[in-house]
Amino acid sequence: LLATLLVSTLLATSRYRNQTARAQRRQQAVYLADKLLASWWDSQKGIPLAEIGTVADPARPNSRSLTWQTSVVSSRSVLGVVHPVIRLQVFDQLGRSELVTIEVLGRASGGGP
C-alpha cells in the first residue's frame, strides 16, 4: 500500500513538472513573439513575409533559442486597401513542436501601416 502511494506521488510530481516546463516554454514563446512583432512593426521593412529565423530571450541568457517562421496565409481588405494576413509561428528548437501561432495584418503593398 505504501509503495503504491509512493509511485502515485512520483508520477503526479513528474506530470506536474512536465506541465510546468511546457507552460514556461510557451510563455517564453509568447513573450518573444510579441517582441519580434513589435520590432518588425516599428521597422521600415515591416513583418517579413516568408522567412525563418531563431531568437533568444536576452533577459534569460541560459534559455534555449526558439525558431520562428512567417508565412502569408491570405489577404484582407480593410477600408478598400488589401493587406496580407501573416502567420507567425514559434517552435521549440529541440523538439520542433509548435508553441504559439499568431496571425496579424501586414502592411499594404502601398506602404500603409
Backbone as CSV, one residue per row, in Angstrom:
resi,resn,N_x,N_y,N_z,CA_x,CA_y,CA_z,C_x,C_y,C_z
1,LEU,0.829,-1.198,0.000,0.000,0.000,0.000,0.874,1.262,0.000
2,LEU,1.920,1.245,0.800,2.828,2.399,0.872,3.587,2.571,-0.450
3,ALA,3.953,1.473,-1.082,4.648,1.545,-2.368,3.734,2.150,-3.444
4,THR,2.467,1.791,-3.426,1.502,2.349,-4.386,1.368,3.849,-4.190
5,LEU,1.305,4.275,-2.962,1.215,5.697,-2.650,2.471,6.435,-3.118
6,LEU,3.637,5.845,-2.901,4.893,6.463,-3.323,4.956,6.588,-4.847
7,VAL,4.602,5.538,-5.563,4.624,5.567,-7.027,3.630,6.599,-7.556
8,SER,2.445,6.654,-6.989,1.439,7.626,-7.410,1.924,9.057,-7.188
9,THR,2.564,9.296,-6.075,3.091,10.629,-5.779,4.197,10.999,-6.754
10,LEU,5.092,10.075,-7.055,6.173,10.342,-8.006,5.637,10.612,-9.405
11,LEU,4.642,9.861,-9.845,4.040,10.086,-11.160,3.353,11.445,-11.235
12,ALA,2.635,11.807,-10.188,1.957,13.107,-10.170,2.968,14.249,-10.190
13,THR,4.056,14.100,-9.453,5.094,15.127,-9.431,5.749,15.266,-10.799
14,SER,6.014,14.151,-11.443,6.617,14.181,-12.772,5.702,14.871,-13.782
15,ARG,4.421,14.565,-13.752,3.465,15.209,-14.662,3.395,16.707,-14.398
16,TYR,3.391,17.077,-13.127,3.339,18.492,-12.770,4.565,19.231,-13.303
17,ARG,5.741,18.647,-13.147,6.972,19.283,-13.637,6.965,19.422,-15.157
18,ASN,6.511,18.384,-15.852,6.432,18.457,-17.313,5.452,19.528,-17.761
19,GLN,4.306,19.592,-17.097,3.299,20.592,-17.445,3.827,22.002,-17.168
20,THR,4.521,22.180,-16.078,5.094,23.486,-15.736,6.159,23.884,-16.753
21,ALA,7.010,22.955,-17.144,8.055,23.253,-18.124,7.441,23.639,-19.471
22,ARG,6.398,22.913,-19.909,5.721,23.257,-21.169,5.089,24.640,-21.091
23,ALA,4.468,24.943,-19.969,3.831,26.259,-19.802,4.871,27.374,-19.822
24,GLN,6.010,27.150,-19.204,7.069,28.165,-19.199,7.645,28.374,-20.595
25,ARG,7.843,27.295,-21.367,8.323,27.432,-22.746,7.313,28.197,-23.597
26,ARG,6.055,27.899,-23.383,5.021,28.590,-24.147,4.934,30.068,-23.765
27,GLN,5.071,30.355,-22.483,5.061,31.744,-22.022,6.244,32.509,-22.623
28,GLN,7.404,31.879,-22.664,8.581,32.500,-23.270,8.336,32.737,-24.765
29,ALA,7.702,31.787,-25.438,7.423,31.930,-26.875,6.475,33.097,-27.134
30,VAL,5.459,33.256,-26.312,4.526,34.370,-26.480,5.238,35.698,-26.261
31,TYR,6.075,35.754,-25.232,6.838,36.969,-24.937,7.756,37.337,-26.109
32,LEU,8.484,36.355,-26.626,9.399,36.620,-27.729,8.653,36.953,-29.023
33,ALA,7.513,36.313,-29.259,6.710,36.640,-30.441,6.228,38.087,-30.365
34,ASP,5.827,38.520,-29.198,5.398,39.904,-29.020,6.555,40.867,-29.289
35,LYS,7.734,40.533,-28.801,8.915,41.379,-29.033,9.274,41.424,-30.520
36,LEU,9.216,40.272,-31.189,9.507,40.229,-32.624,8.522,41.099,-33.405
37,LEU,7.234,40.918,-33.133,6.222,41.692,-33.853,6.383,43.189,-33.609
38,ALA,6.681,43.563,-32.367,6.869,44.988,-32.054,8.066,45.559,-32.809
39,SER,9.166,44.811,-32.866,10.352,45.322,-33.568,10.109,45.381,-35.074
40,TRP,9.425,44.385,-35.629,9.126,44.401,-37.052,8.157,45.527,-37.399
41,TRP,7.170,45.725,-36.555,6.171,46.750,-36.829,6.799,48.136,-36.838
42,ASP,7.799,48.338,-35.968,8.473,49.637,-35.889,9.489,49.854,-37.007
43,SER,9.892,48.786,-37.679,10.907,48.929,-38.724,10.260,49.338,-40.041
44,GLN,11.057,49.887,-40.935,10.540,50.293,-42.243,10.174,49.099,-43.110
45,LYS,10.888,47.992,-42.934,10.624,46.802,-43.744,9.317,46.119,-43.356
46,GLY,8.922,46.242,-42.111,7.716,45.574,-41.638,7.971,44.113,-41.322
47,ILE,6.906,43.353,-41.236,6.994,41.933,-40.895,7.480,41.162,-42.120
48,PRO,8.505,40.318,-41.962,8.957,39.511,-43.102,7.835,38.577,-43.553
49,LEU,7.687,38.423,-44.853,6.532,37.686,-45.375,6.715,36.176,-45.422
50,ALA,7.895,35.681,-45.640,8.112,34.234,-45.720,9.551,33.940,-45.329
51,GLU,9.824,34.002,-44.031,11.192,33.788,-43.548,11.185,32.873,-42.332
52,ILE,12.370,32.372,-42.017,12.592,31.523,-40.846,13.806,32.078,-40.117
53,GLY,13.773,32.055,-38.796,14.914,32.522,-38.023,14.878,31.973,-36.617
54,THR,15.853,32.354,-35.832,15.893,31.966,-34.425,15.958,33.221,-33.570
55,VAL,15.505,33.094,-32.354,15.514,34.209,-31.418,15.730,33.658,-30.014
56,ALA,16.475,34.408,-29.222,16.711,34.035,-27.835,16.253,35.185,-26.947
57,ASP,15.939,34.885,-25.729,15.496,35.890,-24.773,16.720,36.505,-24.105
58,PRO,17.015,37.798,-24.366,18.195,38.408,-23.751,18.087,38.516,-22.228
59,ALA,16.880,38.502,-21.702,16.703,38.579,-20.255,17.012,37.247,-19.575
60,ARG,17.046,36.175,-20.361,17.345,34.834,-19.831,18.498,34.243,-20.630
61,PRO,19.733,34.581,-20.253,20.877,34.153,-21.065,21.040,32.636,-21.178
62,ASN,20.527,31.878,-20.238,20.686,30.420,-20.284,19.508,29.720,-20.945
63,SER,18.548,30.474,-21.445,17.376,29.856,-22.055,17.681,29.401,-23.475
64,ARG,16.895,28.442,-23.941,17.057,27.910,-25.293,16.568,28.916,-26.324
65,SER,17.183,28.871,-27.476,16.686,29.665,-28.594,15.420,29.023,-29.135
66,LEU,14.560,29.850,-29.686,13.354,29.362,-30.319,13.422,29.684,-31.808
67,THR,12.764,28.886,-32.614,12.716,29.100,-34.049,11.391,29.757,-34.403
68,TRP,11.431,30.763,-35.267,10.201,31.398,-35.735,10.105,31.257,-37.245
69,GLN,8.873,31.310,-37.737,8.618,31.211,-39.166,7.416,32.081,-39.498
70,THR,7.528,32.850,-40.581,6.396,33.647,-41.044,5.942,33.146,-42.400
71,SER,4.655,33.290,-42.658,4.099,32.932,-43.961,2.833,33.750,-44.194
72,VAL,2.564,34.040,-45.446,1.338,34.740,-45.808,0.255,33.687,-46.006
73,VAL,-0.843,33.820,-45.272,-1.898,32.804,-45.352,-3.096,33.262,-46.158
74,SER,-3.299,34.562,-46.263,-4.396,35.104,-47.070,-4.222,36.613,-47.159
75,SER,-5.248,37.292,-47.633,-5.233,38.752,-47.645,-6.623,39.242,-47.276
76,ARG,-6.669,40.423,-46.699,-7.937,41.026,-46.280,-7.985,42.467,-46.738
77,SER,-9.159,42.889,-47.106,-9.359,44.269,-47.500,-9.874,45.055,-46.300
78,VAL,-9.168,46.111,-45.958,-9.566,46.988,-44.860,-9.715,48.390,-45.436
79,LEU,-10.936,48.896,-45.420,-11.231,50.216,-45.979,-10.746,50.332,-47.427
80,GLY,-10.920,49.260,-48.179,-10.552,49.263,-49.582,-9.076,49.025,-49.863
81,VAL,-8.270,48.842,-48.832,-6.834,48.584,-49.008,-6.562,47.129,-48.658
82,VAL,-5.895,46.410,-49.544,-5.619,44.986,-49.328,-4.349,44.821,-48.494
83,HIS,-4.479,44.063,-47.415,-3.358,43.767,-46.516,-3.138,42.257,-46.487
84,PRO,-1.879,41.808,-46.436,-1.643,40.371,-46.273,-1.913,39.942,-44.827
85,VAL,-2.433,38.744,-44.658,-2.562,38.151,-43.325,-1.323,37.288,-43.131
86,ILE,-0.507,37.655,-42.152,0.776,36.984,-41.936,0.683,36.119,-40.680
87,ARG,1.080,34.868,-40.826,1.100,33.940,-39.689,2.523,33.853,-39.157
88,LEU,2.665,34.093,-37.863,3.944,33.906,-37.168,3.812,32.680,-36.290
89,GLN,4.692,31.715,-36.507,4.716,30.506,-35.686,6.044,30.456,-34.951
90,VAL,5.987,30.081,-33.687,7.200,29.944,-32.879,7.289,28.490,-32.433
91,PHE,8.471,27.902,-32.672,8.697,26.487,-32.375,9.793,26.323,-31.342
92,ASP,9.695,25.233,-30.593,10.773,24.818,-29.713,11.870,24.262,-30.612
93,GLN,13.074,24.760,-30.465,14.138,24.388,-31.396,14.516,22.916,-31.284
94,LEU,14.407,22.338,-30.107,14.801,20.937,-29.957,13.767,19.983,-30.546
95,GLY,12.549,20.061,-30.047,11.526,19.122,-30.489,10.771,19.564,-31.707
96,ARG,11.013,20.792,-32.146,10.324,21.360,-33.299,8.807,21.348,-33.085
97,SER,8.392,21.374,-31.815,6.961,21.432,-31.530,6.510,22.888,-31.534
98,GLU,5.336,23.121,-32.089,4.807,24.473,-32.187,4.353,24.945,-30.806
99,LEU,4.839,26.114,-30.417,4.486,26.660,-29.111,3.393,27.716,-29.205
100,VAL,3.438,28.529,-30.246,2.436,29.592,-30.394,2.295,29.960,-31.872
101,THR,1.080,30.327,-32.257,0.795,30.812,-33.605,-0.013,32.093,-33.483
102,ILE,0.409,33.119,-34.223,-0.274,34.411,-34.205,-0.477,34.844,-35.649
103,GLU,-1.656,35.354,-35.959,-1.912,35.903,-37.285,-2.202,37.389,-37.146
104,VAL,-1.533,38.193,-37.988,-1.694,39.650,-37.947,-1.849,40.186,-39.372
105,LEU,-2.440,41.363,-39.465,-2.492,42.043,-40.760,-1.169,42.733,-40.999
106,GLY,-0.586,42.487,-42.154,0.663,43.134,-42.516,0.403,44.467,-43.199
107,ARG,1.477,45.107,-43.558,1.381,46.377,-44.264,0.870,46.163,-45.679
108,ALA,0.101,47.112,-46.130,-0.384,47.054,-47.507,0.794,47.245,-48.441
109,SER,0.688,46.708,-49.624,1.807,46.800,-50.566,2.122,48.243,-50.931
110,GLY,1.189,49.149,-50.710,1.425,50.568,-50.989,2.173,51.275,-49.888
111,GLY,2.598,50.546,-48.817,3.392,51.159,-47.744,2.568,51.700,-46.609
112,GLY,1.312,51.284,-46.478,0.471,51.738,-45.369,0.913,51.149,-44.058
113,PRO,0.125,51.277,-42.998,0.505,50.789,-41.672,0.657,49.352,-41.562
